[in-house]
Amino acid sequence: MKGEKNMPRLIGTVAMGLRAPIVKKGDDLVQIVGDIVEEVAREEVKLRDKDVVAITESLLARSQGNYASIEQIAKDFANKFDNDEVAILFPILSRNRFSILLKAFALSGKKLHICLSYPSDEVGNLVMDEMDLFNSDINAYTDVLSLEEFRKVAGDYKHLFTEMDYPEFYREIAKNSEIHFLNNPVDALKFTDNILVASIHTRNIVKRQLVEAGAKKVLKLDEILTESVDGSGFNPDYGLLGSNLSTGNVVKLFPRNAQDFVNKVQKRLIDETGKHVEVMVYGDGAFKDPVGHIWELADPVVSPGFTDGLTGTPYELKLKYVADNDLSELSSEEAAEEFKKLVRNKDKNTDSNKRLGTTPRQITDLLGSLSDLISGSGDKGTPVVLIQGYFDNYSND
């Protein structure tokens, strides 16, 4: 209104899910994403430099047709392990992620030794009540338990959220198998010297421990299906890591060539809008559930592809610290102006105490977690996320 003072900017970071059509194999995802963002920019929001467009990995994998059947996985598994017995070491407890892979491995006809960590898997899914372990005389660091020995302590424990008895579930999938419980990777050599490391984030150190302990053959999930088998999809970098159940006999793999894809989307948006938008592909967020204690990240990385502007970690000042220590004697208006000056002039020589407590995480991990929460994993239908204002700070009006 006439005579009204200019109001300070009140809105900071905003993230919004963008609805997309059902993407099929062969669809031009660069065009689809470009059209969605450009339409939103025309009708709903004003696009700005340093906005971020995030696309879920499943959308890219689907457009690529990056799928594999259990028969194709079984063939690659059998070809890479010529022994009749293989230990499957430290798989996570998951109907969506691992059960179908186990189904494929069992299809090879090999005897499997399924070695589960206890009391939980790598990402925090409990296989037993932690107090039952605490109250027992078992040493989780050294003791190897059979299924029968495990049952004496854990009973028929059911997962908090899924209500699944995972040891029984896995035993039913792979009937020609034995279930063992252990936490020292080297203990798997008691059963066989051919081992598939099925953990995600510990896979490299676990493989190294086994090799140094004398294992004959050690592979990881990211070394299975790195090339096409009988026309299957594949992933040269991550193999089976990051895969998800698609149908009862098919998995969707982690997408290939994500870097090339984000570069093309960025170029399209710059050419069409004139704004330097950053682009990333995201999978699981990197956060932990406070109730179930489950670490969400079951993908090998949060983002398999992102443009250059998303490299690194945030460089920020801790507003709470500065407000309490440097600005406490100033009025609200004076404090705001002084903090804006500090933010504008921050550099690598800024007092480290003023940065104490800021999040030392990769920008892509933070944005990927935000995007994962926005899009969800159900029926929201928003596999593309537009994030605005993330790189702004208190000094931007």
N, C-alpha and C positions, 0 to 999 in steps of 0.2 A: 504494500500500500504506500501511497505518497507520504513521504516524511518518515517512513519506518526505517530504523537502523538496520544495516546489514547484519544478519544473524550469523554467528559462527557455524561452521560445518558441524553437524551433529551425528552423521552416519559415517562409520568407519568401514570395516571389512564386511562385505555382503557376499553370500554364496547362494546360488539358486540352481535347482535342478531344471534342466531343459528336456521336455518330452521329445521323444524320437519315434520314428516309425519302426516296425519290426524289421530288423536287418537280416538279410539272408546271404548265403554264400554267393560271392561274385558281385555284390553291391559295391558301388563306388562310395566308400565311407568318407573320403575327403570331401566329395561333393555334398553328401548328406549332412555332415557336421557343419560345413561351410554355409549351407542353405539355412540350417536351423539358427545358427548364431547370427547370421545376417538378418534374418527375419525378426528375431528378437530385438536386434539393434535398431531396426526400423520402427517396430511397433511398441516395444516395452521399455527398453533401457538405452542409455547413451553409452556406447562403447568407448573405452579409453585406452591409451597406451598403458602397458603393463597389466592389463586385465589377463586373466588366466582361463583358458578353456581346457577342461579335463575330460577325457573320454575313458570309460571303463574298458579294461582289457578284454572282457568277454565280447564286447561289440566288435572289436578289431579282429579277434580270433574267429568269430562267426563269419564276418565278411570274407576272411581268408579261407574259410572252410578248413580250419586247422583242427581236424578231428582224427581220432584213431579208434579202431575197434579193439576189443580184448584179444581177438585172434591175432591181429597185427602186433600188438604189444607182446603177447605170448611168444610169437615167433622171434622177435628181436631179443627178448629175455633168454630164450632157449639157445639162440645162436651165440650169445655172449657168455653164457655159462654152460660149459660142456660137462660139468659135474652133475651127478644125479641128485645131490643134496645141496641146497642153498639156504643160508640164513638171511632172513629179512630183518634187518637190525634197526630198531628204534622208529617204527612207523608211528605217525600220529593216530589218534583215535578219532576216526571220522567216517561217516557214511558217505558224505559227498566227495571227500578228497581221496581217501585211501582204499576204501572197500572195493571199488571197482578195479583198482590196480592189483589188489590181492587176488581178485577173481581171475585177472589175466595171468598172473604169475602161476596160480594153481592150474590153469589150463595147460601149462607147459608139461604137466605130468611129473615134475620134479617133486621130491619130498622137501617141504619147506619147514624151516625152524623159525617161527615167528617170535622174535625177541623183543618184548615190550619193556620199556623203562617203568619204574614204579617209585613213588606212588602216583606219578603223573607222567604224561608224555611231554615232549619238548615245548609245546605251546600251552601247557597248563591244564589239559583235560585230565581229571583224576580217574585212575583206574581202581582206586580203593579209598577208603576213609583214612585220612592221614593220622588220626588218633589211634586207629587200629594198628598201624605200623609203629607208632610211637610206643604203644603199650605192649608190643611184642618184644621178643628177644632177637629179632632179625636185624642184621646190619645191612642196610640198603646199599652201602658202598661196596660190599664184598660178597654178599649172599646171592646165589643164583637159585631161583625157585622154579619148581615144576608147577603146572596148573593145579595139581592136587595140593601141593604145599601152600600155594598162594591162596587157595580157597579156604584153608584152615584159618587163615588170618583175615582175609578180606570178605569171606562169604560170597554172596551173590550181589555185590555192590552194583548199583545202577548209576549211570551218569546223571548229574543234577538236572541238566536241561533236556537231554534226549531220552533219558530213562533207558538207555541201552546198556546191556552187559557186553562190553566190547570184546573181552577175551572169548566169550561164547560165540558172539557174532562172527569174529574172525575165524574161529575154529570150524564153524559151519560152512563158511565160504570156501575155506581151503581144508577139505576133509583129510587130505593126505599131508597132514602137518602136525607139528608139535608146538605147543605154546610154552615159552620160557619167560621168566621175569629176571632182569638183570640191569645193572647200571654201568658196569665197567665194560666198554666195548670189546676188550680183549677176551672176555669170558665167552663170547660167541664162538670162539675158536674151539671150544670144547665139543661143539656139535659138527662143525664143518669148517674147512678153510676157504670156502667160496662164499662170499658175503656181499649182499646188496645193502648198502647204507641207505636207509629210507628216511632219515631225519632231514630237516630242511636247512636250518641255520648252523647246525653243528657238523654238517656233512664232511667238510674238508678236514677238520681236526680229527674226526672219528676215523676217516679213511687213513689218515697218516698214522694214527695209533695202531691200526690193524696191520698196515704194511710193515711197520717197524717191528711188530710182534711176530711176523713171519707168515701172514695170510698168503695163500696161493693166488687168489683172485678176488679183488675188491673193486666193485663198481658202485656208483651213486645213482640216484634217480635221475640226475641231470646227464647221465651217460647212457640212458636207455631212450630210444627213439629220437636220436639226434639227426637221423636221416630218414627219409621216407621208406616204409616197408610195405610192399605190395600196394602202392598208391596212397598210403596213409599220410596224414599230416605229420609234422615233426617240429622240433625246435632245436636248432644247432647249439644254442647257449644253455638252455634249461631242461631239455629232454622232457621227462614226465613231471618235473617240478612245476607247480602252479596249475596243474590240470584239475578239472572238475568233472563230476558225473554229468553226462548229457542225457543218455538213455541207459537202459539196463545193461547194454553191451558196448557202449561208446563213450569215450571221454573227449571233452573239449580241452585242447592243449593251450598253454600260455602262448600269446601271439608272437609271431615272427616280425622282424623288420619294423619294430615300433619306432625306432629313431627316424627312419625314412618317412614313416607316416606322419609323425608330428611336424617334421620339417615342411612337408607338403601342405598340411593344414595351415600352418603358420603363414606360409607364402600366399596361400589362397586368401586368407583373411586380411593380410597386409595389402594385397593387390586390390581387394574388393572394398575394404573399409578405410584404408589409409591409416589404420591404427596398428601399432606394434604389439600384437597380442602374443602372449606366451602360451604354449600348448604342451600338454603332457598326457600320457596314458597311465591310468592307475588301476591297481588291483586292491588287495586287502589293505586296510589301514593299519598303522603301527601303534595300536593302543591295547590296553589290557582291561578286561571286564572286572569290575570290583567285586562282583558277587561270585561268579563262577571261577574267577582267577585265570581266565583263558586269555592268552595273548592272541589277538585277532590275526596277526600276520602269518598266514599259512602259505602265502606266495613267497617265492625266493627273494623278491624285492617289491617294494611298494610301487615303484614306477620303472618299467622297462624301457621307457623312452620319453625324453623331455627336451625342450629347446634350451638354448644356451643361457637365457636369462633366469632359469630356475636352478642353476648350479650353485652349490655352496650352502651356507647356513645364514640365518638372519643376523644382522649386526644392529642391535637395539640397545637403548638405555632402559634401565629398570625404573619406571615412573614412581613406583611405591618407595623405592630406596631414595631417589632424588628428592621426592616430596617431603619425606620425613627428615632428611639430613641437610639439604641445601635450601629448601624453599619454605621451611616451617615458619619463618618470621615474616613472610611476605603475605600480602592480601591475596585473595584468590585470583584477581585480575593480574597482579604483578607476578605471581607464581606461574600463571599460564604463559605469560610473555617470556619469562626467564627460561622456562622449560623448552619453549619453542626455539629459543636461541641456542640452548645446549644441544638440541636435536639437530638443528641446522649445521652446527659446527663440530659434531662428533666426528672423530677419526680414530685411527689405530692407537693414538697416544692418549685417548680419553681415559680417565681414571677407571681402572678395572672394577673398582667397587660399584661404580655406577651401572655396570653391566651384570653384576652378580645376580644370579637367579634367572637370567633370560634363558630361553630354551635352546640348548646346544644341539639341535637336530637339523638334519638336512631339510632344506626348503621343500623338496619333493615329498619327503616323508610327512611333513606337516600338512601340505596341501592335499596329498593323497588320502590322509586320514580324514581330513575335512570333507573331501569329495565322497569318500566311502560312506560316511555318516549321512551326507545329504541324499545320495542316491539310494542307499539301503540295498538290501538283497532280495526284496520281494516284488511287489506289483506297482511300485510308484511310477515306473515307466520313464525314469529320468536318468538315462545312462550317460548324459552329457551334463557337465556342471560348469557354470560360469561364475568365476570368482572375481569380484571387483574390490579395489581398495586394499588388497593384501600388502602391497608394497608402499602404501601411504603411511604417514606417521602424524603425530600431534601437530607438527608444524605445517601440514598441508591444509589450507583453507578451502 
